[in-house]
Amino acid sequence: MNIHPFDIIREPWITEKGTKLASAAKYFFRVHSKATKPQIRRAVEETFNVKVLNVNTMNVSGKWKRVRIQAGKTNDWKKAIVTLKPGQKIELT
């Protein structure tokens, strides 16, 4: 599967837990659901000019929501936790 690096990384996932882990050089990203760990590593390295130490991924299930009478489900998505080598960081703000 050939995907451009800008298509693999959908958006940085900024949460309270993510901002705490940013001091430990760990960053959360919302990524393409078919992307593999090596593809995510390469995309982060090319996009932000950093060296990646480790990539952890997880598939997040969509939640059931209800608007008035109609019930529906939000989309499933994939989250990646990227650990950088010591001394490197990404400016997301």
C-alpha distances in whole Angstrom, upper triangle without the diagonal:
4,6,10,12,14,12,11,15,17,20,22,24,28,30,33,32,29,32,34,31,30,33,32,29,26,24,23,20,18,15,12,12,9,8,10,13,12,10,13,15,14,14,17,19,18,19,22,23,24,23,21,23,21,19,20,18,19,19,21,23,24,28,31,33,36,37,40,40,37,34,31,28,25,22,20,18,17,19,18,21,21,24,25,27,31,32,29,29,27,29,28,31
4,7,9,12,10,10,14,16,19,21,24,27,30,33,32,29,31,33,31,29,33,31,28,26,24,23,19,18,15,12,14,11,10,11,14,12,9,12,14,12,12,16,17,15,16,20,20,22,21,20,23,21,19,21,19,21,20,23,25,26,30,32,34,37,38,41,42,38,36,32,29,27,23,22,19,18,19,19,22,21,24,24,26,30,31,28,27,25,27,26,29
4,6,8,6,7,10,12,15,18,20,24,26,30,29,26,28,30,28,27,30,29,26,24,21,20,16,15,12,9,12,10,8,11,13,12,8,10,13,11,10,13,15,13,14,17,18,20,20,19,22,20,18,19,17,19,19,21,23,24,27,30,31,34,35,39,39,36,33,30,27,24,20,19,17,15,17,16,19,19,22,22,25,28,29,26,25,22,24,23,26
4,5,5,7,9,11,14,17,19,23,26,29,28,25,27,30,27,25,29,28,24,23,20,19,16,15,12,11,14,13,11,13,14,13,9,11,13,10,8,11,13,11,11,14,16,18,19,18,21,20,18,20,19,21,21,22,25,25,29,31,32,35,36,40,40,37,35,31,28,25,22,21,18,17,18,17,19,18,21,21,24,27,27,24,23,20,21,20,23
4,5,5,7,9,12,14,17,20,23,26,25,22,23,26,24,22,25,24,21,19,17,16,13,13,10,10,13,13,10,12,12,11,8,8,10,8,4,8,9,7,7,11,12,14,15,15,18,17,15,17,16,19,19,21,24,24,28,31,32,35,36,39,40,37,35,31,28,25,22,21,17,15,15,14,16,15,18,17,20,23,24,20,19,16,18,17,20
4,6,6,7,9,12,15,18,21,25,24,21,22,25,23,21,25,25,21,20,17,15,12,12,10,10,14,14,12,14,15,15,11,10,12,11,7,9,11,9,8,11,13,15,17,17,20,19,17,19,18,19,20,21,23,23,26,29,30,33,33,37,38,35,33,29,27,23,20,20,16,15,15,15,17,16,19,19,22,24,24,21,19,16,17,15,18
4,6,6,10,13,15,18,22,25,25,22,24,26,24,23,26,26,23,21,18,16,12,11,8,7,11,11,10,13,14,14,11,10,13,12,9,11,14,12,11,14,17,18,19,18,21,20,17,18,16,18,17,18,21,21,24,27,27,30,31,34,35,32,30,26,24,20,17,17,14,13,14,14,17,17,20,21,24,27,27,23,21,18,19,17,20
4,6,9,11,14,17,20,23,22,19,22,24,22,21,24,23,20,18,15,13,10,9,5,5,8,9,6,9,11,11,8,7,10,10,7,9,12,11,11,13,16,16,17,15,18,17,14,15,13,15,14,16,19,19,23,26,27,30,31,35,36,32,30,26,23,20,17,15,12,10,11,11,14,13,17,18,21,24,25,21,20,17,19,17,20
4,6,8,10,13,17,20,19,16,18,21,19,17,21,21,17,15,12,10,7,6,5,7,10,11,9,11,12,13,10,7,10,11,7,8,11,11,9,11,14,15,16,14,17,16,13,14,12,14,14,15,18,19,22,25,26,29,30,34,35,32,30,26,23,19,17,15,12,10,10,9,12,11,15,16,19,22,22,19,17,14,15,13,16
4,7,9,13,15,19,19,16,18,21,20,18,22,22,19,17,13,11,7,5,5,7,10,12,11,14,15,16,13,11,14,14,11,11,15,14,12,14,17,18,19,18,20,19,16,16,14,15,14,14,17,17,19,22,23,26,26,30,32,29,26,23,20,17,14,14,10,10,10,11,13,14,17,19,22,25,25,21,19,16,16,13,16
4,6,9,12,16,16,13,15,18,17,16,19,20,17,15,11,9,6,5,7,10,13,15,14,16,16,18,15,12,15,16,12,11,15,15,12,13,17,17,19,17,20,19,16,16,15,15,15,15,17,17,19,23,23,26,26,30,32,29,27,24,21,17,15,15,12,11,10,11,12,13,16,17,21,23,23,20,16,13,13,10,12
4,6,9,13,13,10,11,14,13,12,15,16,14,12,8,6,4,6,9,12,15,17,15,17,16,18,16,13,14,16,13,11,14,15,12,12,16,15,17,15,18,17,14,15,14,15,16,15,18,18,20,23,24,27,28,31,33,31,28,25,23,19,17,17,13,12,10,9,10,11,14,15,18,20,20,17,14,10,11,8,10
4,6,10,10,8,10,13,12,11,15,16,14,11,8,5,5,6,9,13,15,18,16,18,17,19,18,14,16,18,16,14,17,18,16,15,19,18,19,17,19,17,15,14,13,13,14,13,16,16,17,21,21,24,25,29,31,28,26,23,20,17,16,15,12,11,8,9,9,11,14,16,20,21,21,19,15,13,13,10,12
4,7,8,6,7,10,11,10,13,15,14,11,8,7,8,10,13,17,18,21,20,21,20,22,21,17,19,21,18,16,19,20,18,16,20,19,20,19,20,19,17,16,16,16,17,15,18,18,19,22,22,25,26,30,32,30,28,25,22,19,19,18,15,14,11,12,11,13,15,17,20,21,21,18,15,12,12,9,10
4,5,5,6,9,10,10,13,15,15,12,10,8,10,12,15,19,20,23,22,23,22,24,23,20,21,23,21,19,22,24,21,20,23,21,23,21,21,20,18,17,16,16,17,15,18,18,18,21,21,24,25,29,31,29,27,25,22,19,19,18,16,15,12,13,12,14,16,18,21,22,22,20,17,15,15,12,13
4,5,5,7,9,10,12,14,15,13,12,11,14,15,19,22,23,26,25,26,24,27,26,22,23,26,24,21,24,26,24,22,25,23,24,22,22,21,20,18,18,18,19,18,20,20,20,23,23,26,27,30,33,31,29,27,25,22,22,21,19,18,15,16,14,16,17,19,22,22,22,20,17,16,16,14,14
4,6,5,6,9,11,11,13,10,10,9,13,15,18,21,22,25,23,23,21,24,24,21,21,24,23,20,23,25,23,21,24,22,22,20,20,18,17,15,16,16,18,16,19,20,20,23,24,27,29,32,34,32,30,28,25,22,22,21,18,17,14,14,11,14,14,17,20,19,20,19,16,16,17,15,16
4,5,5,6,9,10,10,8,6,6,10,12,15,19,20,23,21,21,19,22,21,18,18,21,19,16,19,21,19,17,20,18,19,17,17,16,15,14,14,15,17,16,19,20,21,24,25,28,30,33,35,33,30,28,25,22,21,20,17,15,12,11,9,11,12,14,17,17,18,16,13,12,13,11,13
4,5,5,7,10,10,9,8,9,12,15,18,22,23,26,24,24,22,24,24,20,20,23,21,18,20,22,20,18,20,18,19,18,19,18,17,17,18,18,21,19,23,23,24,27,27,30,31,35,37,35,33,31,28,25,24,23,20,19,15,15,12,13,13,14,17,17,17,15,12,12,12,10,11
4,6,6,8,10,9,10,11,15,17,20,24,25,28,26,25,23,25,25,22,21,24,23,20,22,24,22,20,22,20,20,19,18,18,18,17,18,19,22,21,24,25,25,29,29,32,33,37,39,37,35,33,30,27,27,25,22,21,17,16,13,14,13,15,17,16,16,16,13,14,14,14,14
4,5,5,7,5,7,9,13,16,18,22,23,25,23,22,20,22,22,19,18,21,20,17,19,22,20,18,20,17,17,15,15,14,14,14,16,17,20,19,23,24,25,29,29,33,34,38,40,38,35,33,30,27,26,24,21,19,15,13,10,10,10,11,14,13,14,13,11,12,14,13,15
4,5,5,5,6,9,12,15,18,22,23,25,23,22,20,21,21,18,17,20,19,15,16,19,17,15,17,14,15,14,14,14,14,15,17,18,21,21,24,25,27,30,31,34,35,39,41,39,36,34,31,27,26,25,22,19,15,14,10,10,9,10,12,12,12,11,8,9,10,10,12
4,5,7,9,12,16,19,21,25,27,29,26,25,22,24,24,21,19,22,21,18,19,21,20,17,18,15,16,15,15,16,17,17,20,21,24,24,28,29,30,33,34,37,39,42,44,42,40,37,34,31,30,28,25,23,19,17,13,13,11,11,12,10,10,10,9,10,12,13,14
4,6,9,12,15,19,21,24,26,27,24,23,20,21,22,19,17,20,20,17,18,21,20,17,18,15,14,13,12,13,14,15,17,20,23,23,27,28,30,33,34,38,39,43,45,43,40,37,34,31,30,28,25,22,18,15,12,11,8,9,10,8,10,10,9,12,14,15,17
4,7,10,13,17,18,22,23,25,22,21,17,18,19,16,14,17,17,13,14,17,16,13,14,11,11,10,10,11,12,13,16,19,22,22,26,28,29,33,34,37,39,42,44,42,39,37,33,30,28,26,23,20,16,13,10,8,6,5,7,7,8,7,6,8,11,12,15
4,7,10,14,15,19,20,22,19,18,15,17,17,14,13,16,16,12,14,17,16,14,15,12,12,10,10,9,9,10,13,15,18,18,22,24,26,29,30,34,36,39,41,39,36,33,30,26,25,23,19,16,13,10,6,5,4,6,9,10,12,10,9,9,12,12,15
4,7,10,12,16,18,19,17,17,14,16,16,12,12,15,14,10,13,15,14,12,14,12,13,11,12,11,10,10,12,14,16,17,20,22,23,27,28,31,33,36,38,36,33,30,27,24,22,20,17,14,10,8,6,5,7,8,12,13,14,11,9,8,10,9,13
4,7,9,13,15,17,15,15,13,16,15,12,12,15,14,11,14,16,15,14,16,15,15,13,14,12,10,10,10,11,13,13,17,18,20,23,24,28,29,33,35,32,29,26,23,20,18,16,13,11,7,6,5,6,9,11,15,17,18,15,13,11,13,11,14
4,6,10,12,14,12,13,12,14,13,10,11,14,11,10,13,15,13,13,16,15,16,13,15,13,11,10,9,11,12,12,16,17,19,22,23,27,28,32,33,31,28,25,22,18,16,14,11,9,6,5,7,8,11,13,17,19,20,17,14,12,13,11,14
4,7,9,12,11,13,13,15,13,10,13,15,12,12,16,17,14,15,19,18,19,16,18,16,13,12,10,10,10,10,13,13,16,20,20,24,25,29,30,27,25,22,18,15,12,11,7,6,5,6,9,11,15,17,20,23,23,20,18,15,16,13,16
4,6,8,7,10,10,13,10,8,11,13,10,11,14,15,13,15,18,18,18,16,18,15,12,12,9,10,10,11,14,15,18,21,22,26,27,31,32,29,26,23,19,16,13,11,8,6,6,7,10,11,15,17,20,23,24,21,19,16,18,16,19
4,6,5,9,11,13,10,9,13,14,11,13,16,16,15,17,20,20,20,18,20,18,14,14,11,12,10,12,14,15,18,21,23,26,27,31,31,28,26,22,19,16,12,11,8,7,9,10,13,14,18,20,23,26,27,24,22,20,21,19,22
4,6,9,11,14,12,11,15,16,14,16,19,19,19,21,23,23,23,20,21,18,15,14,10,10,8,10,11,13,16,19,21,24,26,30,30,27,24,20,17,14,11,8,6,5,9,10,14,16,19,22,25,28,30,27,25,23,24,22,25
4,7,10,12,10,10,14,15,14,16,19,19,19,21,23,23,22,20,21,18,15,14,11,12,10,13,14,16,20,22,25,28,30,33,33,30,27,23,20,18,14,12,10,8,11,12,16,17,20,22,25,29,30,27,26,24,26,24,27
4,7,8,6,7,10,11,10,12,15,15,15,18,19,19,19,16,18,15,12,12,10,11,11,14,16,18,22,25,27,30,32,35,36,32,30,26,22,20,16,14,11,9,10,10,13,14,17,19,22,25,27,24,23,21,23,21,25
4,6,5,6,9,10,11,12,14,15,16,18,19,18,17,14,15,13,10,10,9,11,12,15,18,20,24,27,29,33,34,38,38,35,32,28,25,23,19,16,13,10,11,10,13,13,15,17,20,23,25,23,22,21,24,23,26
4,5,5,6,9,10,11,12,14,15,16,17,16,14,11,12,9,6,7,7,11,13,16,19,21,25,28,30,34,36,40,40,37,34,30,27,24,21,18,15,11,11,8,10,10,12,14,16,20,22,20,19,19,22,21,25
4,5,5,6,9,10,11,12,14,16,16,15,13,10,11,10,8,11,11,14,16,19,22,25,28,32,34,37,39,43,43,40,37,34,30,27,24,21,18,15,14,12,13,11,13,14,16,20,22,19,19,19,22,22,26
4,5,5,6,9,10,11,12,14,15,15,14,12,14,12,10,12,12,15,16,19,22,23,27,30,32,35,37,41,41,38,35,32,28,25,22,20,16,13,14,11,13,12,15,15,18,21,23,20,20,18,21,20,24
4,5,5,6,9,10,10,12,13,13,12,10,12,10,8,10,9,13,14,17,20,22,25,28,30,33,35,39,39,36,34,30,27,23,20,18,14,11,11,8,10,9,12,13,15,19,20,17,16,15,18,17,21
4,6,5,6,9,10,11,11,10,9,6,9,8,7,10,11,15,17,19,23,25,28,31,33,37,38,42,43,40,37,34,30,27,24,21,18,14,13,10,10,8,10,10,12,16,17,15,15,14,17,17,21
4,6,5,6,8,10,10,10,9,8,11,11,10,14,14,18,20,22,25,27,30,34,35,38,40,44,45,41,39,35,32,29,25,23,20,17,16,13,14,11,13,12,14,18,19,16,16,15,18,18,22
4,6,5,6,8,10,10,11,10,13,13,11,14,14,17,18,20,24,25,28,31,33,36,37,41,42,39,36,33,29,26,23,21,18,15,14,12,13,11,13,13,16,19,20,16,15,13,16,15,19
4,6,5,6,8,7,8,8,11,11,10,13,14,17,19,20,24,25,28,31,32,36,37,41,42,39,37,33,30,26,24,22,18,15,13,11,11,8,10,10,13,16,16,13,12,10,13,13,16
4,6,6,5,5,6,7,10,12,12,15,16,20,22,24,27,29,32,35,36,40,41,44,46,43,40,37,34,30,27,25,22,19,17,14,14,10,11,10,11,14,15,11,11,11,14,15,18
4,6,5,8,9,10,14,15,15,18,19,22,23,25,28,30,33,36,37,40,41,45,46,43,41,37,34,31,28,26,22,20,19,16,16,14,15,13,15,18,18,14,14,12,15,15,19
4,6,8,11,12,15,16,15,18,18,21,23,24,27,28,30,34,34,38,38,42,43,40,38,35,32,28,26,25,21,19,17,15,16,13,15,13,16,18,18,14,13,10,12,12,15
4,6,9,10,14,15,15,18,19,22,23,25,28,29,31,35,35,38,39,43,45,42,40,36,33,30,27,26,22,20,18,15,15,12,13,11,13,15,14,10,9,7,9,10,13
4,7,10,13,15,16,19,21,24,26,27,31,32,35,38,39,42,43,47,48,45,43,40,37,33,31,29,25,23,21,18,17,13,14,11,12,14,13,10,10,9,11,13,16
4,6,10,12,13,17,19,22,25,26,30,31,34,37,38,42,43,46,48,45,43,40,36,33,30,28,25,22,19,16,15,11,10,7,8,11,10,7,8,8,11,13,17
4,7,9,11,15,17,21,24,26,30,31,34,38,39,42,44,48,49,46,44,40,37,33,31,29,25,22,19,15,14,10,9,6,6,9,10,8,9,11,14,16,20
4,6,8,11,14,17,20,23,26,28,31,35,36,40,41,45,46,44,41,37,34,31,28,26,22,18,16,12,11,7,6,4,6,10,11,9,10,11,15,16,20
4,7,10,14,17,21,23,27,29,32,35,37,41,43,46,47,45,42,38,35,32,29,27,23,19,17,13,11,8,5,5,5,9,12,11,12,14,17,19,22
4,7,10,14,17,19,23,26,28,32,34,38,40,43,44,42,38,35,32,29,26,23,20,16,14,10,8,6,5,7,9,12,15,13,14,15,18,19,22
4,7,10,14,16,20,22,25,29,31,34,36,40,41,38,35,32,28,25,23,20,16,13,10,7,6,5,6,9,12,15,17,15,15,15,18,18,22
4,7,11,13,17,19,22,26,28,32,34,37,38,35,32,29,25,23,21,17,14,11,8,6,5,7,8,12,14,17,20,18,17,17,20,19,23
4,7,10,13,16,19,22,25,28,31,34,35,32,29,26,22,19,17,14,11,7,6,4,6,9,11,15,18,20,23,21,19,19,21,20,23
4,6,10,13,15,19,21,25,28,31,32,29,25,22,19,17,14,11,9,6,5,7,9,12,14,18,21,23,26,24,22,21,23,21,24
4,6,10,13,16,19,22,25,28,29,26,22,19,15,13,11,7,6,4,6,9,12,15,18,21,24,27,29,27,25,23,25,23,25
4,7,9,13,15,19,21,25,25,23,19,16,13,11,9,6,5,6,7,10,13,16,19,23,26,28,30,28,25,24,25,22,24
4,6,10,13,16,19,22,22,20,16,13,9,8,7,5,7,9,11,14,17,20,23,26,30,32,34,31,29,27,28,25,27
4,7,9,13,15,19,19,16,13,10,6,5,5,4,7,10,12,16,19,22,25,28,32,34,35,33,30,28,29,25,27
4,6,10,13,16,16,14,11,8,6,5,8,8,11,14,15,19,21,24,27,31,34,36,37,35,32,30,30,27,28
4,7,10,13,13,11,7,6,4,7,10,11,14,17,19,22,25,28,31,34,38,40,41,38,36,33,34,30,31
4,7,10,11,9,6,5,6,7,11,13,16,19,20,24,26,30,33,36,39,41,42,39,36,34,33,30,30
4,6,7,6,4,6,8,10,14,16,19,23,24,28,30,33,36,39,43,44,45,43,39,37,36,33,33
4,6,6,6,8,11,12,16,19,21,25,26,30,32,35,38,41,44,46,46,44,40,38,37,33,33
4,6,8,11,14,16,19,22,25,28,30,33,35,39,42,44,48,49,50,47,44,41,40,37,36
4,7,10,13,16,19,22,25,29,31,34,37,40,43,46,50,51,52,49,46,43,43,39,39
4,7,10,13,16,19,22,26,28,32,34,37,41,43,47,49,50,47,44,41,41,37,37
4,7,10,13,16,19,23,25,29,31,34,38,41,44,46,47,44,41,39,39,35,35
4,7,10,12,16,19,22,25,28,31,35,37,41,43,44,41,38,36,36,32,33
4,6,9,12,16,18,22,24,28,31,34,38,40,41,38,35,33,33,29,31
4,7,9,13,15,19,22,25,28,31,34,36,37,35,32,29,29,26,27
4,6,10,13,16,20,22,26,29,32,35,36,33,30,28,28,25,26
4,7,10,14,17,20,23,26,30,32,34,31,28,26,27,24,26
4,7,10,14,16,20,23,26,29,30,27,25,23,24,21,23
4,7,10,13,16,19,23,25,27,24,22,20,22,19,22
4,7,10,13,16,20,22,24,21,19,17,19,16,19
4,6,10,13,16,19,20,18,16,15,17,15,19
4,7,10,13,15,17,15,14,13,16,14,18
4,6,10,12,14,12,11,11,14,14,17
4,7,9,11,10,10,11,14,15,18
4,6,8,6,7,9,13,14,17
4,6,6,9,11,15,17,20
4,6,8,12,15,18,20
4,7,11,13,16,18
4,7,10,13,16
4,7,9,12
4,6,9
4,6
4
